């Protein structure tokens, strides 16, 4: 039965009949598409060109139902490729603190984008209200959320640097007024022996959708060097001593454990330091004089006293 049907379709008369049906349908379709119809279309509204001093906090209505008169070809083209309609926010008006675009204003914008082949018959008469807020600006420092664990005998060469050190914010008051500083994304490094340089993002930018950041990333740099150690014996100086008293401390000098570059440590002299003991403020528990480093050279990374207190003998003149 199937073989007979196939053989019947392949006959010359059947082929001519099928061709006739196809041509008839095509002609009917072209006639229908060439005719004019009234139809309701839904356009997607895209809001563009907000005023420089304002930001749109909430999205206005996106769908717009429009009654149009157009040919079947035009309507078919829209169904295949729906189009957006741009609404110029610069046409917004302000009254009693509220921003809006009246129906006549955005009707003209919609109509100008339909083209001559499509006529606008009817559309919503609702006013578009806009949730605008004035923009504020603020400049805040950037903090590096960086943890660096150095390898043995290595030190940081000064504080961690951030470039740029500040970021400029432009956004609504409700978003930026509480921002006092901005932190980078976290970074943790271990066993560090060489200088560190990383480009890090600012995560807070993703949590402030209506705020513009002058930069979205910063460069964090930390200098690292291998240090050495040396001890410098420095005489103890007693301060706040009455004029009629003399004091002798035991020991008379105290070692300072210095860390830094080898070339800097080689140049150190006792005169580069000043260790003082305040006669008027002895240790309340032991009665010994407390020591502190009053001066030390900037060429070393750190200096630590090997003794925190000293014994003393007072002699009257």
Secondary structure, DSSP 8 states (H G I E B T S, - for coil): -HHHHHHHHTSHHHHHHHHHHHHHHHHHHHHHHHSEEEEEEEEEEEEE---TTEEE-S----EEEEEEEEEHHHHHHHHHS--EEEEEGGG-EEETTEEEE-HHHHHHHHHHHH-TTEEEEEE----EEE-EEEEEEEEEEEE--EEEEE-TTEEESSS-EEESSEEEEEEEHHHHTT--EEE---EEEEEE-S-EEEEEE-GGGGG-TT-EES-SEEEEEE-EEE-EEEEEEEEEEEES--TTEEEEEESSEEEEEEEE-HHHHTT--GGG-EEEEEEEEE-TTT--EEEEEEE--TTSSEEEES-SEEEEEEEE-
